Each structure stands twice: as structure tokens, then as C-alpha cells.
């Protein structure tokens, strides 16, 4: 399913910048994949993970979610690239838009929600994951009245790397609610 998202870093101005991710961006899919990539693929090295996901793939991602159980191995990122489902290598490496059959140019997403920013349309980026040294913020596009002109990304959770894996459906559910009072899980 195509739910548009972002994998990002925080900016000094309080927003984020990052790369597009096209498929399965809701927390039980991409959130969980990022958690597992941090803990297993990148050996709990936040800087290496951000470098691989943001710096080394400037056109963004079609899909980082491994079709088989468990995350992609680190070596799979060296083979990352877009392949059609008919290609024998499909699903064996992450699918980025800058390598393989697509070879697209850099696409940088920026957001300073709730400040209006032409580079960010919260309804187009439904979920954003802002990678931090100690964890990641999970943000979703939201406005209580669903008014497109007043929408913004809002944080629904702070997932801490050193804590047990969170309940991803609970985080996803927070995206539809207003009655939670802390980002902690």
C-alpha cells in the first residue's frame, strides 16, 4: 500500500529534513523496520544508519521493508536499487529510487511544521520518522478538523532505542487520537 512518508534528521530550526519513502510507511511496517535496522543491521550505530538511509540514497526509497521476516542485512544496502517485481533480484535488497532501474535525481523533503513551508505538504507525507541519537520521533499529518490548510505534522511518539520494542499499532492509533499526554510509550 502506498502511504507516503519520510526518513529524516532534525534541523536546528526545529523541523526536519530527509528522504521520501513510498510504501508501507505506517508504524507497524516502516517504524518497525527502522527499529530492526537500527538494532540488527546497523549494530545500534545511529550515525551509520542515518548515513545509509539519508545520505547514500538521495532520491529516496520505494521500500525499505523486507518482504521476508527480519531486516535487510547491511550488505544488501550496497546492492540497493529499484527493480521491477519481475526481476530475479526483486526483494533481495532495499528498493531505492537513485540506483537500479530508476536512477532518479536527489529529492530532499523539508518540514518546519506548524510553520507553513512550500517543501512540506503534511497530507502528502503521512508519516515521518526523525532519527535521533537516542531514538526517533514518529510524526503524522494531522489536524483535528482535517482542514488541509491548517494541517501539520505532529509527534505521536518518541521511540527510544534503548527501551524494549514498542507496540507499533498503539503508535499508529495515536495518529488518530488527541487524548494522549506524553510522547513516551
C-alpha positions in Angstrom: 0.0 0.0 0.0 1.3 3.5 -0.9 1.4 5.6 2.2 3.9 8.4 1.7 6.5 9.0 4.3 9.9 10.4 5.2 13.0 9.2 7.0 14.7 12.3 8.4 17.1 14.1 10.6 16.2 17.1 12.9 17.1 20.6 11.8 18.5 23.3 14.1 15.3 25.4 13.4 13.1 22.7 14.9 11.9 21.0 11.8 13.3 18.1 9.9 14.8 17.2 6.5 15.1 13.8 4.9 14.2 11.4 2.1 11.0 10.2 0.7 9.7 6.6 1.4 6.8 5.4 -0.7 5.3 2.1 0.5 4.0 1.0 3.9 5.1 4.0 6.0 2.7 3.4 8.9 4.4 2.4 12.2 3.8 -1.3 12.2 5.7 -1.5 8.9 8.3 1.2 8.4 8.5 2.2 12.1 9.2 -1.4 13.0 11.6 -1.8 10.0 13.6 1.2 11.2 13.7 -0.2 14.7 15.1 -3.5 13.5 17.5 -1.9 11.1 19.0 0.1 14.0 19.3 -2.8 16.3 20.3 -5.6 13.9 21.5 -4.2 10.5 23.4 -1.2 11.7 24.6 -2.5 15.0 23.0 0.3 17.0 25.0 2.9 15.2 22.6 5.8 14.7 25.1 7.8 12.5 25.8 4.9 10.2 22.1 4.2 9.8 21.3 7.8 9.0 24.2 8.0 6.5 23.0 4.8 4.7 19.3 5.8 4.7 19.5 9.5 4.1 22.9 10.5 2.7 23.7 7.5 0.4 20.3 7.4 -1.2 19.4 11.0 -2.1 16.4 10.1 -4.3 14.6 8.3 -1.5 13.1 4.9 -1.2 10.4 2.9 -2.8 10.5 0.4 0.1 12.9 -0.5 3.0 10.5 -3.1 4.5 11.9 -6.5 3.9 9.4 -8.9 2.4 10.8 -11.8 4.5 10.9 -11.8 8.3 13.6 -9.7 9.8 15.5 -6.7 8.4 17.8 -6.4 5.4 21.5 -7.2 6.1 24.0 -4.3 5.8 25.4 -5.8 2.6 22.0 -5.6 1.0 22.3 -1.8 1.1 25.3 -2.0 -1.1 23.0 -3.6 -3.7 20.1 -1.3 -3.1 18.2 -0.2 -6.2 14.8 -0.1 -7.8 13.9 -3.4 -9.6 10.6 -4.5 -11.1 8.7 -7.4 -9.4 9.7 -9.5 -12.5 13.4 -9.0 -11.8 15.0 -12.1 -10.1 16.7 -9.7 -7.6 13.5 -8.1 -6.6 13.0 -8.1 -2.8 16.6 -9.1 -2.0 17.8 -5.6 -1.3 16.1 -2.3 -0.3 14.4 -0.5 -3.2 15.7 3.0 -3.6 15.0 5.5 -6.5 18.6 6.6 -7.0 20.1 3.2 -8.1 18.9 0.4 -10.3 16.2 0.8 -12.9 15.2 4.3 -11.8 18.4 6.3 -11.2 16.5 9.5 -10.2 17.9 12.8 -9.0 18.1 13.9 -5.4 14.8 14.7 -3.7 15.0 16.4 -0.3 12.0 16.8 1.9 11.9 19.6 4.5 9.4 20.4 7.1 9.1 23.1 9.7 5.5 22.3 10.8 3.5 24.0 12.0 5.2 26.9 10.1 4.0 27.0 6.5 6.7 25.6 4.2 6.3 25.1 0.5 8.5 22.0 0.6 6.2 20.2 3.0 2.6 19.2 2.5 1.6 17.2 5.6 -1.2 15.5 3.6 1.4 14.2 1.2 3.8 12.9 3.8 1.6 10.9 6.1 4.3 9.5 8.4 7.7 10.9 9.2 10.5 9.2 11.3 13.1 11.7 12.6 16.2 9.7 13.6 18.0 10.9 16.7 21.0 9.6 18.6 18.8 8.2 21.4 15.7 7.1 19.3 13.3 8.5 16.8 10.3 10.8 16.8 7.3 9.4 15.0 5.2 12.1 13.4 2.0 12.0 11.4 0.0 14.6 9.4 -2.9 15.8 11.5 -5.5 18.5 12.2 -8.5 17.9 14.4 -10.9 19.1 11.7 -8.8 17.6 8.9 -8.6 21.1 7.2 -5.8 20.8 4.7 -4.8 24.4 5.0 -4.3 24.1 8.8 -2.7 20.7 8.9 0.8 20.0 10.3 3.0 17.1 11.3 2.7 16.3 15.0 4.7 14.0 17.1 2.8 11.0 18.3 5.7 9.1 19.9 9.3 9.2 20.9 10.7 5.7 20.4 13.9 5.3 22.4 16.5 2.9 21.1 17.5 1.5 24.5 13.9 0.6 25.5 12.1 -2.6 24.5 10.5 -2.6 21.1 7.2 -0.6 21.3 3.8 -1.6 20.3 3.6 -0.2 16.8 -0.2 -0.5 16.5 -0.5 1.7 19.6 1.7 4.3 18.0 -0.3 4.1 14.8 -3.5 4.5 16.8 -2.2 7.7 18.4 -2.1 9.2 15.0 -5.9 9.3 15.1 -6.3 10.4 18.7 -5.9 13.6 20.7 -6.1 12.1 24.2 -2.5 11.1 24.8 -0.5 13.4 27.0 3.1 12.3 26.6 5.3 11.1 23.7 6.7 8.4 26.0 5.5 4.8 25.5 
